Amino acid sequence: MEIINDRSDKLELEYPCSWAYKLIAGEKEALQKAIHDVIVEREHTLTHSKNSKGGKYVSMNLELLVHNEDDRNFIYEALKAHQNIKMVL
């Protein structure tokens, strides 16, 4: 069996830095509410990515400044755990 990528390198980032999350939800308004619930008053940019072929899902890109790895991971986990969000990439 051939190993295609056996890298175990940790992601090296210089903080603070801009970070983007791709979010998938059932509807745009629910996604916007979830973002507000998680990041409250933090400055961010939210842009439409695309809708699924059948219109059942919408994906959007959330970009904001993260201060350190814990901050970046906390936001990821909080978004992932929110009931209005189906998936976070």
C-alpha atoms as one frame of an Amber mdcrd trajectory, in Angstrom:
protein
   0.000   0.000   0.000   1.386   3.365  -1.007   1.083   6.348   1.319   0.235
   9.416  -0.711   0.707  12.030   1.994   2.278  11.059   5.292   2.983  14.594
   6.438   2.327  15.254  10.076   3.396  18.888   9.921   1.419  21.229  12.108
  -0.089  24.258  10.416   2.224  27.199  11.069   0.380  30.505  11.230   1.415
  33.935  12.414  -1.278  35.413  14.637  -3.301  37.493  14.502  -4.338  36.552
  10.986  -7.366  36.526   8.743  -9.101  33.131   8.631 -11.921  31.879   6.416
 -14.566  29.313   7.290 -16.932  27.842   4.700 -20.339  27.308   6.275 -23.216
  25.214   4.958 -26.765  25.603   6.243 -30.360  25.049   5.228 -31.083  28.734
   4.679 -29.229  32.035   4.558 -31.135  33.696   7.419 -30.485  30.767   9.780
 -26.809  30.862   8.869 -26.610  34.601   9.548 -28.273  34.110  12.948 -25.809
  31.352  13.829 -22.857  33.577  12.932 -24.281  36.377  15.074 -24.758  33.942
  17.976 -21.158  32.727  17.770 -19.074  35.788  16.946 -21.411  38.446  18.388
 -19.877  41.869  17.635 -16.591  40.816  16.025 -15.843  42.421  12.707 -16.236
  39.932   9.876 -17.017  39.533   6.204 -19.750  37.171   5.054 -20.032  36.365
   1.353 -22.329  34.030  -0.553 -20.589  30.988  -1.979 -23.336  28.975  -3.685
 -26.658  27.196  -3.353 -27.070  23.473  -3.808 -28.588  22.300  -7.067 -31.956
  21.557  -5.449 -31.859  24.709  -3.314 -31.869  22.701  -0.085 -28.549  24.132
   1.152 -26.683  27.411   0.993 -22.961  27.866   1.556 -21.288  31.079   2.624
 -17.754  32.185   3.407 -17.054  33.789   6.781 -13.785  35.663   7.131 -12.526
  37.280  10.309  -9.409  38.064  12.298  -8.397  35.283  14.680  -6.023  36.113
  17.512  -4.450  32.712  18.177  -4.927  28.995  17.562  -7.305  28.608  20.511
  -9.468  31.442  19.184  -9.512  29.908  15.689 -10.419  26.451  17.026 -13.028
  27.819  19.446 -14.850  29.595  16.626 -14.703  26.472  14.456 -16.121  24.265
  17.225 -18.812  26.791  18.187 -19.940  27.146  14.556 -19.896  23.360  14.074
 -21.996  22.849  17.214 -24.636  25.447  16.285 -27.998  23.901  15.431 -28.457
  26.083  12.314 -25.170  25.042  10.691 -24.937  21.722   8.841 -21.190  21.745
   8.128 -18.052  23.879   8.653 -15.046  23.572   6.349
